[in-house]
Every structure is written in C-alpha cells, then in structure tokens.
Amino acid sequence: MRTLRPGKRFPARLLRPAKRFPAWLLRPAKRFPAWLLRPAKRFPAWLLRPAKAALLAGSLCLLALPIAGCWDLCELEHMFYAHAVGVDYRDGKYRLYVQIIDFSALGKHEGGGPEQQETGGSWVGLGIGGSIQEALQDLYTSSQRRFYWGHLNSVVLSESVLKQGIETSIGVLSRYHEFRYTHWLFATREPIDDVLLASPILEFSPVYSQLGDPVDTYRQSSIVRPKRMFQLIVEMNEAGRTALLPLISLERLRWADRQKKYAAIEIHDAVILKDGKWHAVMSDELLLGKRWLEAETERTHVYIKQDGRTEAVLVFRRPKFRIAWQDDGGRIRFDLKLSLRAVISEHSAGMTLDTIIRRAEETIRDEIRLTYNEGIKRQADVFNLLDPVYRNDPKLFRRLTAGGRFPLDESSLRNIDVRVTIASTGKTQESFRVR
C-alpha cells in the first residue's frame, strides 16, 4: 500500500512560512516609521504641557466665533422689496420712482380670498438728483428700511428720459450686481407715479398687473409684444434690426365697482428707438401687421366686416412665415409667404366659409402692407426685413446702408402671399339660427 508523504500533498511554498510573506512584513520594527513608534516624538513638547494646551484650545474657540453665524444677515421682514422702477427727467433733474410691494397682499385670509388692501398692496417713493444714482441716494435718506433689488421686475421710462437717451438707464440697471437683464421695459407718456400707483382689479398685489406680468395678457391677445431688457439690448445693437419699446397707458373709464372707477394699465402702442433715443410712435392699429411676422404671437384675432358690421371672427395662433429677398440691380426686394391656421369663434349667417377665407387673406395682406408703409414713413424697418440680409450677405448690407442711408422704400416689399386654412369651426358647424 502506498503511503502519502506530506511533502507531496501540499506545495512546498505553503509549508515554508518564511517564504509566504515578504520579509519586511515579518519584522515589526520595519513595518512602521520609527517616529510613529516613539510617542515622545509624535507631538511637540510644549503641546504636552497642560497650561499651553488649554491656552491653544481657548484661542481656537475664540477664532471659531466670527465664522459661527451670518453676521451680515438681514431679516426678510426688515427689508423693502423693489418691484418696479420709474425714471423721469424734468427741469434738468432725474426723478426716480420706486414701487415697493407688501407680500402680505399675496397671501389669503381664512375665507380663501385676497386680503382687502387699502393701499393697493404697494407704496411708491421718490428721489430727485442730477443723475439716476444721485436720485437713488436721495431716496435712501428717507427710506426706513434697506432696499433689496433682487426682485425688481419692471422699469418704466418716460418720454423725456428716452429723448435724452436710454444708455444712462441701461447702464445703471446693468452695473449693480442685484439687477438682472430680465426686467420688463416700458415707455410711457403718463405720470409715472400714477402708473406705479394704479391698483390692479380686485385689489390684488401689483405683481398681478400688466406691469408685473404682461405675458399673461399677451397670450390671450397678442398685438404689441412685451420686451425684456436683454431683448431690447439685442435689437439696439444689431445693425439689421429696429428696436421697439411697448408704450403703456392708463385706461380710466372701463373698470369700476359700485364705489368708484379704477385706472387700469394697458399696453397700447410702441415707441421706435433710433440710436437709443425716442424716434417715433406707432399705434396698435398701425402695428396690426407686425403680429403676423412674429413667431411669438400666441393668440390674435381678425374681424371680417361687411357694410360696417362684423360678420365673422377668426382666431390665429403661431403664424408661420418665410422672408425671401433679392438684390435687384442695387435695390433690395422682399417677398413674404405666410401660412396661417384659424379657428372660427364667431360666424353670422350671411357669409360662406370660402368668403371668410378670402376676406381674411385680404385683411391680413392689407394689415401687413399698411404697417410696412407706416414704418417707411418713419424711416424704420418695423418687420426687421434687413436682418436676414445682414446675417447672410453682410457685404450687400454694408453697400445698401453706406453713408447711413435707409435702403427701403414702399416698393421694396414686392409680394405678400397669404394662405389661410380653417382648422376648426368650433362646436357648431354652421351659424346659429332660431328655427
């Protein structure tokens, strides 16, 4: 019988421990640095003395106190929150109006409705000075609290300020770190304090007015598009574009309760800016054609009239358009092509569907032509037709505008092709009739 020998059952390397591990690991004195094995050498001698250790601990505690909290913290309820600013220029002085809001007006009482606010939820302060900053410092002297500008939402500029030039106002708004480039910018001919003190309907906070949220109304009736500060800066700096600034006014006769009538803010017209200054004004009736060449148009109406009576009302959303241009012997020519989808919201019995479509195309074509011609009279490219020329053929653009001349005339807009499609007639297919 064969006997098993241990040396054969296991590899020789496993039976020799000295070979299984590195030699340095088997010698403890070599596994750790010598300084770590000598405690007296690990810490300075002075640190082992109790008196000096206590002194060091106390010093560290004192140093921690200044960083233990926010020493420059200001309580939220102890600040004034600027919501809107108005700038006027009168008698060689800037007049700065600041609207501050009361956040309690945004809350609700136990019944679930808005709190009654005798002040309309806002206050307006006035500062006067030789510059905007000087007027602001003048306002600070009478303020009872610190102003916080991070919630600034709107800026209203008077006609006199815009005739001086918008650069000063934009310079102040873009320099201080709490200001942003997303403020809504407006022009006005109304007294600025009246605009800022206009109480919203149902006595809500001014946050809910057209001054604080103009997009909400624009989505329902798109005529004059609201403008943020960065959008206006782009329009003023691009050579092929014309800057338009919404003009707000006060409607004092259309809203009332049982006690009195209220002044309501409305965006009615637009100011054409040239070289950053007030150049001309176009009313909303003259600007009706511009809505068809803006991709941001959310919802707009066309009224089909016959013999002075409205026979049909069409609602359009998100118009699609294409601008084609051609160099015609040193003169520029433009062709417009529009594809529009409409919903009939009102229809009288005396007009067929084909007639409605034809009349709608004629109305839109006339609106575009009227807006373009009125812009030409004011030496303004309201539709920004020159923008694609500037981007695609800068040499041609520089040749057309050489010497600062305006290259457009009434014949520059050659063809306007409008195609209207009725996407829906609403809940009823035909006009309502009493049987």
NORVEN-V978393 format. One record per residue. RES is the residue in one letter. PHI is phi in radians with two decimals (999 if undefined). OMEGA is omega in whole degrees, 0 to 359 (none if undefined). NEAR is the number of other C-alpha atoms within 8 Angstrom. Layout:
BEGIN
RES;PHI;OMEGA;NEAR + RES;PHI;OMEGA;NEAR
END
This chain:
BEGIN
M;999;185;2 + R;-1.53;183;3 + T;-1.73;180;4 + L;-1.42;179;6 + R;-1.73;183;6 + P;-0.96;182;6 + G;-1.12;180;7 + K;-1.67;184;7 + R;-1.31;182;7 + F;-2.24;178;8 + P;-1.10;183;8 + A;-1.06;182;7 + R;-1.19;179;8 + L;-1.39;181;8 + L;-1.54;179;7 + R;-1.99;184;8 + P;-1.00;183;8 + A;-1.10;181;7 + K;-1.68;184;8 + R;-1.34;182;8 + F;-2.24;178;8 + P;-1.08;183;8 + A;-1.07;183;8 + W;-1.20;180;8 + L;-1.34;180;9 + L;-1.50;179;7 + R;-1.91;185;8 + P;-0.97;183;8 + A;-1.10;182;6 + K;-1.75;185;8 + R;-1.30;183;8 + F;-2.22;178;8 + P;-1.07;183;7 + A;-1.09;183;7 + W;-1.17;180;8 + L;-1.34;180;9 + L;-1.52;180;7 + R;-1.97;185;8 + P;-0.97;183;8 + A;-1.11;182;6 + K;-1.68;185;8 + R;-1.29;182;8 + F;-2.24;176;8 + P;-1.07;183;7 + A;-1.10;183;7 + W;-1.17;181;7 + L;-1.32;180;9 + L;-1.46;178;9 + R;-1.55;186;8 + P;-1.02;184;7 + A;-1.14;181;6 + K;-1.27;177;10 + A;-1.11;178;11 + A;-1.13;178;8 + L;-1.11;179;8 + L;-1.14;180;8 + A;-1.09;178;8 + G;-1.13;179;8 + S;-1.13;178;8 + L;-1.11;177;8 + C;-1.12;178;8 + L;-1.16;178;8 + L;-1.20;181;8 + A;-1.33;183;8 + L;-1.06;182;8 + P;-1.12;182;8 + I;-1.79;183;7 + A;-1.45;182;6 + G;-2.68;179;6 + C;-1.65;185;6 + W;-1.24;179;5 + D;-1.67;181;4 + L;-1.16;176;5 + C;-2.06;181;6 + E;-1.06;185;6 + L;-1.06;183;5 + E;-1.36;181;4 + H;-1.80;180;8 + M;-2.15;171;11 + F;-1.67;182;10 + Y;-1.82;180;12 + A;-1.31;180;15 + H;-1.85;180;15 + A;-2.55;180;14 + V;-2.28;174;13 + G;-2.15;182;14 + V;-2.15;178;14 + D;-2.23;179;13 + Y;-2.28;185;11 + R;-2.58;177;8 + D;0.97;177;4 + G;1.29;181;6 + K;-2.23;173;10 + Y;-1.49;177;14 + R;-2.03;184;14 + L;-1.84;178;14 + Y;-1.86;180;13 + V;-2.15;177;12 + Q;-1.71;176;13 + I;-1.91;186;12 + I;-1.95;176;13 + D;-1.79;184;9 + F;-1.19;177;7 + S;-1.17;177;6 + A;-1.25;178;13 + L;-1.49;182;9 + G;-1.44;181;8 + K;-2.25;177;10 + H;-1.53;189;8 + E;-1.11;181;5 + G;-1.29;178;5 + G;1.68;180;6 + G;-1.75;181;7 + P;-1.29;176;11 + E;-1.16;174;8 + Q;-1.25;184;6 + Q;-2.14;179;9 + E;-1.14;182;5 + T;-1.61;182;6 + G;1.36;177;12 + G;1.42;181;15 + S;-2.67;174;12 + W;-2.28;180;9 + V;-2.23;176;11 + G;-1.90;184;8 + L;-2.23;173;9 + G;-2.26;184;13 + I;-2.21;180;13 + G;-2.96;180;13 + G;-1.29;175;9 + S;-2.47;180;8 + I;-1.14;178;12 + Q;-1.15;178;8 + E;-1.15;176;10 + A;-1.14;179;15 + L;-1.16;178;12 + Q;-1.12;176;9 + D;-1.13;178;11 + L;-1.21;181;12 + Y;-1.06;184;8 + T;-1.13;180;6 + S;-1.78;179;6 + S;-1.32;180;7 + Q;-1.59;182;4 + R;-2.46;177;7 + R;-1.30;177;8 + F;-1.51;172;8 + Y;-2.03;188;10 + W;-1.80;183;10 + G;-1.18;179;9 + H;-1.79;179;8 + L;-1.07;188;12 + N;-2.00;188;10 + S;-2.42;176;13 + V;-2.30;180;12 + V;-1.99;182;13 + L;-2.02;181;13 + S;-1.39;179;15 + E;-1.08;181;11 + S;-1.16;178;9 + V;-1.17;181;12 + L;-1.19;176;12 + K;-1.25;173;10 + Q;-1.29;181;7 + G;2.14;184;10 + I;-1.47;185;11 + E;-1.05;181;7 + T;-1.10;181;7 + S;-1.18;179;8 + I;-1.11;180;8 + G;-1.07;179;8 + V;-1.20;184;10 + L;-1.24;182;10 + S;-1.69;185;10 + R;-1.69;184;7 + Y;-1.33;190;7 + H;-1.21;180;6 + E;-1.42;177;7 + F;-1.43;179;11 + R;-2.14;180;9 + Y;-1.64;184;9 + T;-1.84;178;8 + H;-1.17;170;11 + W;-1.37;180;13 + L;-1.94;180;14 + F;-2.41;169;13 + A;-1.92;179;13 + T;-2.70;171;13 + R;-1.89;179;9 + E;-1.44;170;9 + P;-1.03;188;7 + I;-1.12;179;13 + D;-1.12;176;9 + D;-1.15;179;8 + V;-1.14;183;11 + L;-1.29;180;10 + L;-1.64;180;10 + A;-1.11;183;10 + S;-1.45;176;12 + P;-1.11;180;12 + I;-1.12;182;8 + L;1.14;175;4 + E;1.02;171;11 + F;-1.32;175;15 + S;-1.16;177;15 + P;-1.07;175;13 + V;-1.02;184;9 + Y;-1.66;179;10 + S;-1.51;177;11 + Q;-1.14;176;12 + L;-1.21;182;11 + G;-1.58;182;13 + D;-2.52;182;10 + P;-1.27;183;10 + V;-1.19;183;8 + D;-1.02;178;8 + T;-1.31;181;10 + Y;-1.10;178;14 + R;-1.18;180;10 + Q;-1.69;179;9 + S;-2.56;188;10 + S;-1.67;175;13 + I;-2.11;178;11 + V;-1.80;185;13 + R;-1.34;175;8 + P;-1.09;186;11 + K;-2.29;172;11 + R;-1.52;186;11 + M;-1.09;182;11 + F;-1.17;177;8 + Q;-1.20;178;8 + L;-1.18;178;12 + I;-1.06;178;8 + V;-1.08;182;8 + E;-1.13;181;10 + M;-1.29;184;14 + N;-1.62;179;6 + E;-1.45;185;7 + A;-1.15;184;7 + G;-1.66;184;11 + R;-2.18;178;12 + T;-1.99;183;13 + A;-1.46;175;10 + L;-2.07;180;9 + L;-2.04;180;14 + P;-1.03;179;16 + L;-1.89;181;13 + I;-1.79;179;13 + S;-2.48;181;12 + L;-1.96;174;10 + E;-1.71;189;9 + R;-1.77;189;9 + L;-2.08;192;8 + R;-1.75;181;7 + W;-2.16;183;10 + A;-2.74;167;9 + D;-2.02;184;6 + R;-1.31;184;4 + Q;-1.81;185;5 + K;-2.76;175;6 + K;-1.73;184;10 + Y;-2.01;175;12 + A;-1.49;181;11 + A;-1.93;179;12 + I;-1.38;175;13 + E;-2.45;175;9 + I;-1.63;192;10 + H;-1.98;186;11 + D;-2.22;178;12 + A;-2.49;179;13 + V;-1.78;175;14 + I;-1.53;178;14 + L;-1.75;177;14 + K;-2.27;186;10 + D;0.98;177;5 + G;1.34;182;10 + K;-2.18;178;11 + W;-1.06;183;12 + H;-1.92;182;9 + A;-2.82;179;8 + V;-2.18;173;8 + M;-2.13;180;10 + S;-1.29;180;9 + D;-1.15;176;11 + E;-1.13;179;5 + L;-1.42;181;11 + L;-1.72;183;12 + L;-1.05;181;11 + G;-1.26;184;15 + K;-1.25;182;11 + R;-1.10;182;11 + W;-1.39;179;11 + L;-2.02;175;10 + E;-2.23;180;8 + A;-1.17;182;8 + E;-1.42;181;5 + T;-1.08;185;15 + E;-1.52;185;11 + R;-2.79;182;13 + T;-2.55;188;12 + H;-2.02;170;9 + V;-2.25;181;11 + Y;-1.81;179;9 + I;-1.63;185;13 + K;-1.94;176;9 + Q;-2.58;183;7 + D;0.99;177;4 + G;1.36;182;5 + R;-2.09;179;6 + T;-1.37;182;9 + E;-1.70;181;14 + A;-2.71;176;13 + V;-2.25;180;13 + L;-1.99;178;13 + V;-1.95;181;12 + F;-2.02;177;13 + R;-2.35;173;11 + R;0.81;180;10 + P;-1.13;176;14 + K;-1.93;184;9 + F;-2.56;178;10 + R;-2.45;180;7 + I;-1.91;176;9 + A;-1.98;182;7 + W;-2.36;183;9 + Q;-2.60;175;7 + D;-1.49;185;8 + D;-1.88;177;7 + G;1.08;179;4 + G;1.56;176;6 + R;-2.12;184;9 + I;-1.59;179;11 + R;-2.25;182;12 + F;-2.16;174;13 + D;-2.21;180;12 + L;-1.96;176;11 + K;-2.28;184;10 + L;-2.12;175;13 + S;-2.15;189;11 + L;-2.21;176;13 + R;-2.01;186;11 + A;-2.25;173;13 + V;-2.11;180;12 + I;-1.43;179;13 + S;-1.84;177;10 + E;-2.66;184;8 + H;-2.64;176;11 + S;-1.54;186;9 + A;-1.31;188;10 + G;-1.57;184;5 + M;-2.46;180;9 + T;-1.38;181;7 + L;-1.16;178;6 + D;-1.11;178;6 + T;-1.17;178;8 + I;-1.06;180;11 + I;-1.09;181;11 + R;-1.10;180;8 + R;-1.18;178;9 + A;-1.13;179;11 + E;-1.10;178;11 + E;-1.15;181;8 + T;-1.10;181;10 + I;-1.14;178;11 + R;-1.08;179;11 + D;-1.17;179;9 + E;-1.10;180;11 + I;-1.11;180;12 + R;-1.12;180;9 + L;-1.13;180;10 + T;-1.08;180;14 + Y;-1.10;182;13 + N;-1.14;178;9 + E;-1.18;175;9 + G;-1.18;178;11 + I;-1.06;178;12 + K;-1.07;181;7 + R;-1.74;180;7 + Q;0.99;183;7 + A;-2.37;175;9 + D;-1.59;187;13 + V;-1.11;182;10 + F;-1.49;184;7 + N;0.99;179;9 + L;-1.17;181;12 + L;-1.34;183;10 + D;-1.10;178;10 + P;-1.13;176;8 + V;-1.16;180;13 + Y;-1.09;183;12 + R;-1.42;186;7 + N;-1.70;180;6 + D;-2.48;184;8 + P;-1.09;178;9 + K;-1.12;177;6 + L;-1.11;180;9 + F;-1.09;179;11 + R;-1.12;179;8 + R;-1.23;180;7 + L;-1.22;184;11 + T;-1.81;181;10 + A;-1.04;180;7 + G;1.32;179;4 + G;1.33;182;5 + R;-1.40;179;7 + F;-1.57;192;7 + P;-1.48;185;8 + L;-1.79;169;9 + D;-2.46;185;7 + E;-1.12;181;8 + S;-1.44;181;7 + S;-1.19;175;10 + L;-1.54;190;10 + R;-1.50;185;8 + N;-2.13;175;7 + I;-2.22;182;10 + D;-1.79;183;9 + V;-2.07;176;11 + R;-2.16;181;8 + V;-1.90;176;11 + T;-2.12;178;9 + I;-1.49;182;10 + A;-1.43;182;7 + S;-2.78;175;7 + T;-1.83;181;10 + G;1.49;182;8 + K;-1.24;182;4 + T;-1.93;181;7 + Q;-1.39;181;6 + E;-2.08;178;6 + S;-1.19;183;8 + F;-1.26;178;7 + R;-2.38;175;5 + V;-1.53;184;3 + R;-1.55;none;2
END
